[in-house]
Amino acid sequence: MTGKANQARQLSCSLAICILCVAVSGCDSRRTYSASKTDAAKSMAANVNQAPANAAPTAKIKFRLYNAVDQQLGGMTANRIAIPEDWKATSRLEWNIDHLYLPTHMHIRAEAPDGGSWVDIFGMEMFCWLDRAHDQGQWGVRDRLGSIHHPNVSLPEAMVRYVIVPNRRNARNLRVLGYRPVNNLPKTFSHIFPNSAPRGEGICMRVQYELDGSPVDEEFYGFMPPKETVRYPPASMEYHSYLWLTHSLGAKAGKLESMRSLLGFIATSLEVNPAWQQRHTQIRQAGLRRESQNQAQQMAGIKRAGQIGAQVHASNEAFLKRTDASLAQSRAQQNAARSSYSDGSSEEFAKRADSFDQYVRGTEHMQDQNGNVSDLYTDYNYHWADGFGKFVHTDDPNLDPNKFLNGNYQQMTPPRK
């Protein structure tokens, strides 16, 4: 868990990216939108009703801002996108503060008035597993920190299992037609990666299905950076993999190609509210502190348990030594009894019988300050009595029960012969 907490601290930037996880570059490798995206961002900041000059398909379309709000944070705007004035958009932002890696999951959908074309923006996913000697648990299940347990998941499998299938589960005749690598996918995010784009592999997956009786073409995009390795105490390794930049562009009746520029502009217009991002970070940091405190308490508990175990072991060893000594003494007494049994007196026989009885029961005769004799177990080295039937037994030679109990306790002694 320590490895997880440390890795979570390193994910602050990555989690911010999950809010901005959209891109577009068509399955035609010759088609990119970097220039349109940069101009679009500037244009939207200056005048929301003006599209970028070099985005010909959107030049005469008027846009409005759609705000995706966070209901759990009092309706604060979390993200916004630019959509045509007559389009509709919906969003969902869910929190789970116990998920230290991915405390929020987001989905934004923009759709044309006739429902014939759309853009879906999905959140980021994280996959986590241990080395073969320690890994366990059911595959495909989200753990308590928000990651999905799926060892060595590939990018195509991650896209199909965790993006396409969950979001198109109701589609009829859903089929993946094929996919191709998109090596320049992060480069379309100059506003997210201003210095250098991350290494990894990108993908475009083309799917077809039926919706309301019409054929649908849709392309899903995603990016997976290299797998990360984290040492997980005490002796195992933990592996992390991430699915970023997931989004889709879809259209009915063969219109995807003609709508691509507009859909691409909408997808890449996504912006994050800095005030919401700051609050998001504060909540995550509070969760990390709570997890660190829990880990510290667990480690302290383990340490205390070890100390108690050592004390118990020492006490057991002392008990065994006393028992061995008692057995040796009893065997010597029995051997002496056998040699003198025939000529022993009745008094000596009674003493031998009493000694054997004490040995069998594990007791010894002890006398209090009033001369009363009691049979007390030999598990303890010291016995105290108040003279009125109350006893305190201990192995601690420095323990004085009079310091914390009412009464006049005195240490008991073997009866005088």
TAMODA-V93690 format. One record per residue. RES is the residue in three letters. PSI is psi in whole degrees, 0 to 359 (999 if undefined). BURIAL is I if it has 9 or more other C-alpha atoms within 8 Angstrom, else O. D_FIRST is the distance of its C-alpha to the first C-alpha in Angstrom with 2 decimals. Layout:
# TAMODA-V93690
res | psi | burial | d_first
RES | PSI | BURIAL | D_FIRST
RES | PSI | BURIAL | D_FIRST
This chain:
# TAMODA-V93690
res | psi | burial | d_first
MET | 330 | O | 0.00
THR | 319 | I | 3.78
GLY | 323 | I | 5.28
LYS | 315 | I | 4.96
ALA | 317 | I | 6.30
ASN | 317 | O | 8.66
GLN | 326 | I | 9.74
ALA | 324 | I | 10.44
ARG | 328 | O | 12.70
GLN | 352 | O | 14.47
LEU | 7 | I | 15.25
SER | 314 | I | 17.63
CYS | 319 | O | 20.61
SER | 323 | O | 19.54
LEU | 329 | I | 19.12
ALA | 325 | I | 22.53
ILE | 327 | I | 23.82
CYS | 336 | I | 22.83
ILE | 335 | I | 25.40
LEU | 22 | I | 27.92
CYS | 76 | I | 27.17
VAL | 151 | I | 30.76
ALA | 170 | I | 33.25
VAL | 129 | I | 36.40
SER | 122 | I | 38.28
GLY | 162 | I | 40.49
CYS | 346 | I | 40.39
ASP | 113 | O | 43.48
SER | 345 | O | 42.07
ARG | 351 | O | 45.02
ARG | 119 | O | 44.02
THR | 166 | I | 41.69
TYR | 22 | I | 41.41
SER | 313 | I | 40.21
ALA | 315 | O | 43.51
SER | 321 | I | 43.83
LYS | 315 | I | 40.33
THR | 312 | I | 40.97
ASP | 325 | I | 44.33
ALA | 318 | I | 43.02
ALA | 317 | I | 40.48
LYS | 319 | O | 43.28
SER | 317 | I | 45.71
MET | 324 | I | 43.54
ALA | 325 | O | 42.93
ALA | 315 | O | 46.71
ASN | 110 | O | 48.14
VAL | 338 | I | 46.28
ASN | 4 | I | 49.47
GLN | 124 | I | 49.95
ALA | 162 | I | 48.35
PRO | 144 | I | 48.02
ALA | 327 | O | 51.37
ASN | 8 | O | 50.27
ALA | 79 | I | 48.65
ALA | 318 | O | 51.97
PRO | 340 | O | 50.85
THR | 7 | I | 49.53
ALA | 328 | I | 52.22
LYS | 13 | O | 54.17
ILE | 132 | I | 51.35
LYS | 138 | I | 50.57
PHE | 157 | I | 46.94
ARG | 161 | I | 45.25
LEU | 135 | I | 41.77
TYR | 123 | I | 39.50
ASN | 125 | I | 36.83
ALA | 114 | I | 33.60
VAL | 156 | I | 32.68
ASP | 103 | I | 29.57
GLN | 328 | O | 30.85
GLN | 337 | O | 27.84
LEU | 38 | O | 28.57
GLY | 26 | O | 32.21
GLY | 19 | O | 33.58
MET | 139 | I | 32.54
THR | 126 | I | 33.22
ALA | 314 | I | 30.09
ASN | 166 | I | 31.79
ARG | 152 | I | 35.35
ILE | 161 | I | 37.29
ALA | 126 | I | 41.00
ILE | 156 | I | 42.84
PRO | 149 | I | 46.58
GLU | 327 | O | 48.35
ASP | 4 | O | 49.17
TRP | 161 | I | 45.71
LYS | 154 | I | 43.26
ALA | 149 | I | 39.49
THR | 159 | O | 36.74
SER | 159 | I | 33.08
ARG | 130 | O | 30.05
LEU | 115 | I | 26.98
GLU | 139 | O | 24.38
TRP | 144 | O | 21.56
ASN | 100 | O | 18.42
ILE | 346 | I | 16.73
ASP | 345 | I | 13.66
HIS | 89 | I | 13.11
LEU | 328 | I | 11.50
TYR | 310 | I | 12.28
LEU | 79 | I | 15.68
PRO | 343 | I | 16.97
THR | 147 | I | 20.53
HIS | 130 | I | 22.44
MET | 149 | I | 25.94
HIS | 128 | I | 29.12
ILE | 136 | I | 32.55
ARG | 126 | I | 35.71
ALA | 136 | I | 39.12
GLU | 140 | I | 42.11
ALA | 158 | I | 45.81
PRO | 322 | O | 48.40
ASP | 2 | O | 49.52
GLY | 14 | O | 46.00
GLY | 347 | I | 46.98
SER | 158 | I | 44.27
TRP | 166 | I | 40.83
VAL | 132 | I | 37.65
ASP | 131 | I | 34.16
ILE | 122 | I | 31.20
PHE | 163 | I | 27.74
GLY | 182 | I | 24.27
MET | 151 | I | 21.49
GLU | 149 | I | 19.18
MET | 141 | I | 15.89
PHE | 139 | I | 15.16
CYS | 140 | I | 12.01
TRP | 167 | I | 12.11
LEU | 175 | I | 11.44
ASP | 167 | I | 14.37
ARG | 327 | O | 17.25
ALA | 338 | O | 16.76
HIS | 348 | O | 13.41
ASP | 140 | O | 13.63
GLN | 173 | O | 14.79
GLY | 166 | O | 15.59
GLN | 135 | O | 18.40
TRP | 147 | O | 19.07
GLY | 10 | O | 19.76
VAL | 136 | O | 17.78
ARG | 131 | I | 15.69
ASP | 183 | O | 12.28
ARG | 343 | O | 11.27
LEU | 2 | I | 9.95
GLY | 353 | I | 13.29
SER | 161 | I | 12.99
ILE | 132 | I | 15.33
HIS | 103 | I | 14.70
HIS | 93 | I | 17.55
PRO | 134 | I | 17.41
ASN | 40 | O | 19.77
VAL | 137 | I | 21.36
SER | 163 | O | 24.52
LEU | 313 | I | 25.87
PRO | 318 | O | 28.83
GLU | 320 | O | 26.88
ALA | 319 | I | 24.35
MET | 315 | I | 27.40
VAL | 311 | I | 29.23
ARG | 323 | I | 26.53
TYR | 358 | O | 24.64
VAL | 299 | I | 27.43
ILE | 305 | I | 30.89
VAL | 312 | I | 30.76
PRO | 327 | O | 28.90
ASN | 351 | O | 31.22
ARG | 34 | O | 34.41
ARG | 336 | O | 34.08
ASN | 3 | O | 37.51
ALA | 144 | I | 39.35
ARG | 138 | O | 42.20
ASN | 41 | O | 42.54
LEU | 130 | I | 39.39
ARG | 143 | O | 39.31
VAL | 119 | O | 37.71
LEU | 331 | O | 40.64
GLY | 178 | O | 38.74
TYR | 161 | O | 36.51
ARG | 156 | O | 36.75
PRO | 146 | O | 34.56
VAL | 87 | I | 34.67
ASN | 336 | I | 33.83
ASN | 17 | O | 34.81
LEU | 311 | I | 32.80
PRO | 338 | I | 30.72
LYS | 342 | I | 33.99
THR | 359 | I | 35.27
PHE | 56 | I | 32.72
SER | 333 | I | 34.32
HIS | 339 | O | 33.48
ILE | 322 | O | 29.73
PHE | 75 | I | 29.71
PRO | 333 | O | 32.57
ASN | 303 | O | 32.07
SER | 143 | O | 31.04
ALA | 145 | I | 29.83
PRO | 154 | O | 26.57
ARG | 159 | O | 26.95
GLY | 193 | I | 26.32
GLU | 139 | I | 28.39
GLY | 164 | I | 30.07
ILE | 148 | I | 31.86
CYS | 124 | I | 34.68
MET | 125 | I | 35.13
ARG | 128 | I | 38.47
VAL | 158 | I | 38.83
GLN | 148 | I | 41.82
TYR | 182 | I | 42.32
GLU | 137 | I | 44.78
LEU | 119 | I | 44.54
ASP | 37 | O | 47.40
GLY | 0 | O | 49.62
SER | 145 | O | 49.11
PRO | 144 | I | 47.43
VAL | 136 | I | 44.37
ASP | 133 | I | 43.08
GLU | 142 | I | 39.57
GLU | 131 | I | 37.41
PHE | 136 | I | 33.61
TYR | 147 | I | 31.86
GLY | 164 | I | 28.34
PHE | 137 | I | 26.62
MET | 114 | I | 23.67
PRO | 173 | I | 22.59
PRO | 151 | O | 21.58
LYS | 140 | O | 18.36
GLU | 146 | O | 15.57
THR | 130 | O | 13.73
VAL | 132 | I | 10.49
ARG | 129 | I | 9.85
TYR | 113 | I | 6.78
PRO | 148 | O | 7.48
PRO | 333 | O | 9.94
ALA | 24 | O | 12.09
SER | 170 | I | 11.04
MET | 142 | I | 11.19
GLU | 140 | I | 9.69
TYR | 138 | I | 12.51
HIS | 139 | I | 13.23
SER | 149 | I | 16.74
TYR | 148 | I | 18.53
LEU | 109 | I | 21.82
TRP | 172 | I | 23.77
LEU | 35 | I | 27.35
THR | 128 | I | 28.00
HIS | 170 | I | 31.40
SER | 153 | I | 34.63
LEU | 125 | I | 38.37
GLY | 154 | I | 40.64
ALA | 152 | I | 44.32
LYS | 162 | I | 46.84
ALA | 40 | I | 50.03
GLY | 20 | I | 49.43
LYS | 5 | I | 49.01
LEU | 315 | I | 45.65
GLU | 319 | O | 47.27
SER | 338 | O | 49.61
MET | 358 | I | 46.86
ARG | 317 | I | 44.33
SER | 316 | I | 45.18
LEU | 314 | I | 44.99
LEU | 322 | I | 41.74
GLY | 320 | I | 40.26
PHE | 316 | I | 41.42
ILE | 313 | I | 39.87
ALA | 315 | I | 36.48
THR | 1 | I | 36.36
SER | 359 | I | 37.64
LEU | 133 | I | 34.27
GLU | 155 | O | 33.43
VAL | 142 | I | 30.69
ASN | 117 | I | 31.64
PRO | 324 | O | 30.42
ALA | 320 | O | 30.43
TRP | 320 | I | 28.22
GLN | 322 | I | 25.84
GLN | 316 | O | 25.67
ARG | 320 | O | 24.97
HIS | 315 | O | 22.29
THR | 318 | I | 20.56
GLN | 319 | O | 21.02
ILE | 318 | I | 19.43
ARG | 317 | I | 16.33
GLN | 322 | O | 16.16
ALA | 320 | O | 16.65
GLY | 321 | I | 13.72
LEU | 319 | I | 11.50
ARG | 319 | O | 13.20
ARG | 318 | O | 12.73
GLU | 320 | I | 8.96
SER | 319 | I | 9.25
GLN | 318 | O | 11.87
ASN | 319 | O | 10.16
GLN | 319 | I | 7.54
ALA | 319 | O | 10.81
GLN | 320 | O | 12.67
GLN | 317 | O | 10.60
MET | 320 | O | 10.97
ALA | 321 | O | 14.56
GLY | 319 | O | 15.14
ILE | 320 | O | 14.22
LYS | 316 | O | 16.52
ARG | 320 | O | 19.18
ALA | 322 | O | 19.06
GLY | 319 | O | 19.68
GLN | 317 | O | 22.54
ILE | 319 | O | 24.01
GLY | 320 | O | 23.84
ALA | 321 | O | 25.70
GLN | 317 | O | 28.26
VAL | 319 | O | 28.81
HIS | 316 | O | 29.29
ALA | 319 | O | 31.79
SER | 319 | O | 33.60
ASN | 318 | O | 33.88
GLU | 318 | O | 35.25
ALA | 319 | O | 37.80
PHE | 318 | I | 38.84
LEU | 321 | O | 39.40
LYS | 318 | O | 41.50
ARG | 322 | O | 43.60
THR | 317 | O | 44.06
ASP | 318 | O | 45.19
ALA | 319 | O | 47.63
SER | 319 | I | 48.95
LEU | 317 | I | 49.49
ALA | 318 | O | 51.33
GLN | 318 | O | 53.52
SER | 320 | I | 54.28
ARG | 320 | O | 55.21
ALA | 320 | O | 57.58
GLN | 320 | I | 59.10
GLN | 319 | O | 59.56
ASN | 319 | O | 61.25
ALA | 323 | O | 63.57
ALA | 321 | I | 64.30
ARG | 322 | O | 65.33
SER | 337 | O | 67.78
SER | 10 | O | 69.48
TYR | 319 | O | 69.18
SER | 327 | O | 72.78
ASP | 12 | O | 74.38
GLY | 153 | O | 71.92
SER | 168 | O | 73.09
SER | 327 | O | 71.77
GLU | 318 | O | 70.05
GLU | 322 | O | 68.20
PHE | 319 | I | 67.25
ALA | 321 | O | 65.83
LYS | 316 | O | 63.74
ARG | 320 | I | 62.40
ALA | 320 | O | 61.61
ASP | 320 | O | 59.80
SER | 317 | O | 57.79
PHE | 322 | I | 56.77
ASP | 319 | O | 55.87
GLN | 320 | I | 53.66
TYR | 314 | I | 51.91
VAL | 318 | O | 51.30
ARG | 350 | O | 49.87
GLY | 36 | I | 47.89
THR | 171 | I | 49.76
GLU | 154 | I | 52.09
HIS | 129 | I | 54.90
MET | 145 | I | 54.14
GLN | 136 | I | 56.63
ASP | 185 | I | 56.09
GLN | 343 | I | 58.21
ASN | 6 | O | 60.76
GLY | 5 | O | 61.35
ASN | 133 | O | 59.51
VAL | 132 | I | 57.91
SER | 152 | O | 54.73
ASP | 115 | O | 52.81
LEU | 146 | O | 49.24
TYR | 146 | O | 46.39
THR | 8 | O | 45.87
ASP | 340 | O | 42.06
TYR | 149 | I | 42.51
ASN | 336 | O | 44.51
TYR | 136 | I | 45.77
HIS | 133 | I | 47.37
TRP | 147 | I | 48.62
ALA | 149 | I | 51.08
ASP | 1 | I | 52.79
GLY | 358 | I | 55.97
PHE | 27 | O | 55.62
GLY | 5 | O | 53.26
LYS | 137 | O | 49.85
PHE | 154 | O | 47.76
VAL | 126 | O | 44.67
HIS | 138 | I | 43.18
THR | 160 | I | 40.92
ASP | 357 | O | 40.09
ASP | 115 | O | 39.85
PRO | 343 | O | 43.23
ASN | 359 | O | 42.67
LEU | 127 | O | 42.00
ASP | 107 | O | 44.92
PRO | 344 | I | 44.69
ASN | 344 | I | 47.44
LYS | 339 | O | 44.97
PHE | 1 | O | 43.13
LEU | 147 | O | 45.53
ASN | 144 | O | 49.01
GLY | 174 | O | 51.82
ASN | 89 | O | 53.30
TYR | 135 | I | 51.09
GLN | 149 | I | 52.46
GLN | 132 | I | 51.14
MET | 155 | I | 52.72
THR | 159 | O | 54.67
PRO | 145 | O | 56.11
PRO | 145 | I | 59.46
ARG | 137 | O | 62.50
LYS | 999 | O | 64.58
